[in-house]
Amino acid sequence: MAKQVMLKFVQIGRDMPDKRDSSVRREDFDEIYAEFAEAKAAEQASRCSQCGVPYCQTHCPLHNNIPDWLKLTAEGRLQEAYELSQFTNTFPEICGRICPQDRLCEGNCVIEQSGHGTVTIGSVEKYITDLAWDKGWVQAITPAQERVESVGIIGAGPGGLAAADVLRRAGVQVTVYDRYDRAGGLLMYGIPGFKLEKDVVMRRNDQLAGGGVEFVLNCDVDADIFTAIRAEHDAVIIATGVYKSRDLEMPGSGLQGIEKAIDFLMVSNRKSFGDEVADFDSGRMNANGKRVVVIGGGDTAMDCVRTSIRQGAVSVKCLYRRDRANMPGSLREVTNAEEEGVIFEWLRSPKWFLGDASVSGVMVQKMRLGAPDASGRQAPEVIEGADYVEQADLVIKALGFEPEDLPSLWDQTDLPVTGWGTIKAQYGSGATEMDGVYAVGDIVRGASLVVWAIKDGRDCAEAILQQFDASAAVAAE
């Protein structure tokens, strides 16, 4: 009888990779989790129950074949496990690091629901893909046949890069245009290294470039450039993401020392690359020696508080208007932040900012949760007469992002947008009402997850390939 290698969740407990001690990791921007060893990865993968209805797979936006590559990992068939993982996910090593698994695959694991502790899916995914790079299992992009069609992609974030990968493997000529000097978008400049070390992103960029994808960087698309890109290519994919920060309009909001989260994170990441960054070197966006207050409860806020700790802040506090159970960010990230010294002030909201030329504090109002709002979440209500002052030398607003007004910026009044300002595109294909123009990722969805952008990019690329094949068939008749 063959040895049973799966369904060991009763005998074997959940175990994460070792996490560096908080006193050590707060001193650098290196990733905080170690790699699984092969035996540990096999052990944790063997806990999978191989359930008939895999909710982990259903709740993964990419519908990764999670039970299958967990079984292959448990059996020691690691190259096959990687190949199966790569089949549905362009960047599994990135998703393994930054996906909020506690809200997606792991949060819906059947054995988690039965009280045995979820399978550590993200850590296994990260392990098998990093191993694939080390072992040389990651194959270069080598199209079987070159095609004459070309696609221009505006935006080198996860959605744009995922589309570029699919198209280039099919032989399409691909050019990616991006406003920054390095490809990767928020993967490169918006997510700190302690969650995603940048060499992980750069080796994928190198793979794409080595496979024939052309990158045009430092290219801030305007009306003329957009028109030229449309004329140059058979199809265009808009994958710009959303970079316009939501703001707070209240007394004192114009004081020095009140910064946007995206600016703060980009400055920090540039500094980590060794770039000369005036805003950091001047102390403006450097938390060293400062009392920092971050406003917001999402993953961007978590990135800001943990970055501030590493920059040497005297204190770091996070204000969020709801409680811990209702925050939108990853609870795993909250735990990591608390271990590193961040203080969370739940049910707190800013009322105004204090200071003369520079901010010196935040007038904070205490909140309570009232009746559910239209979304079903309990709406925060102000507790009158409970205001107090939180001292601050640096305030970071992490309130989410909105789309830029692309129809105006690019002088494209025919580019359809929704009432939220996102581009209106067909579900699945990403096609817009403009001929040959597609859109994917956050510029369609609004601020969302990297894994959804990868899903959109892959789906859009497949739709474009189908359109090219259909057009070629008509031309051949």
Secondary structure, DSSP 4 states (H G I P E B T S, - for coil): -PPP-S--TTTS---PPPB--HHHHTTS-S-SBPPPPHHHHHHHHTT----SS-HHHHTSTT---HHHHHHHHHTT-HHHHHHHHHHH-S-HHHHHHHS-TTTTTGGG-HHHHTTS----HHHHHHHHHHHHHHHT-S-----SS--S-EEEEE--SHHHHHHHHHHHHTT-EEEEE-SSSSTTTHHHHTS-TTTS-HHHHHHHHHHHHHTT-EEE-S----HHHHHHHHHH-SEEEE-----EEP---STTTTSBTEEEHHHHHHHHHHHHTT---HHHHTSTT--TT-EEEEE--SHHHHHHHHHHHHTT-SEEEEEESS-GGG-SS-HHHHHHHHHTT-EEEESEEEEEEEESSBEEEEEEEEEEEEEE-TTSSEEEEE-TT--EEEE-SEEEE---EE---HHHHTT-TTS-B-TTSPBP--TTT-B-SSTTEEE-THHHH-S--HHHHHHHHHHHHHHHHHHHHHHHHHHH-
